[in-house]
Amino acid sequence: MILPADDCLPTTILQIEKRLFDIYQQLLSHFGPQHWWPADEPFEVIVGAVLTQSASWVNVEKGIRNLKQAEALSPQSLRKMLHAELAALIHPCGYYNAKTIKLKAFAEWFGERFGDRLEIMFAGDAAELREELLGVYGIGQETADSILL
């Protein structure tokens, strides 16, 4: 990979975004997909980002498997589910009562703000979305960054 000389560095945000995307494409072409987060779909990544707080990935996988088996891995299901039911499903992740509140808070915000549509959520400015995510109960900096990625 060849990086530009200092005098060729991009100067506008759009130029920076284009250059970063070009670098990403070069890395992807060279190394291939890295499967940085094992998930079947994007909403699962968001749930996993919450569940992995202070938990090992092995236990998070158990919680996600439980949610899938109960057909509860959707924002609509998370909102409808009783606290005790959701807590029981994610019990292997630890701090299950706190994480239940966090998942429900995210599901409520996501439904109200974006109508449960990820394509709308990710269509806007990433920095603005990050600030909004940080305003959702239980979403800290690392979790917000994982969601954005």
Secondary structure as GFF3:
##gff-version 3
##sequence-region A 1 149
A	DSSP	three_ten_helix	6	8	.	.	.	ID=ss1
A	DSSP	alpha_helix	13	31	.	.	.	ID=ss2
A	DSSP	alpha_helix	42	51	.	.	.	ID=ss3
A	DSSP	alpha_helix	57	69	.	.	.	ID=ss4
A	DSSP	alpha_helix	75	80	.	.	.	ID=ss5
A	DSSP	alpha_helix	83	89	.	.	.	ID=ss6
A	DSSP	three_ten_helix	91	93	.	.	.	ID=ss7
A	DSSP	alpha_helix	96	114	.	.	.	ID=ss8
A	DSSP	alpha_helix	118	121	.	.	.	ID=ss9
A	DSSP	alpha_helix	126	134	.	.	.	ID=ss10
A	DSSP	alpha_helix	141	148	.	.	.	ID=ss11
###
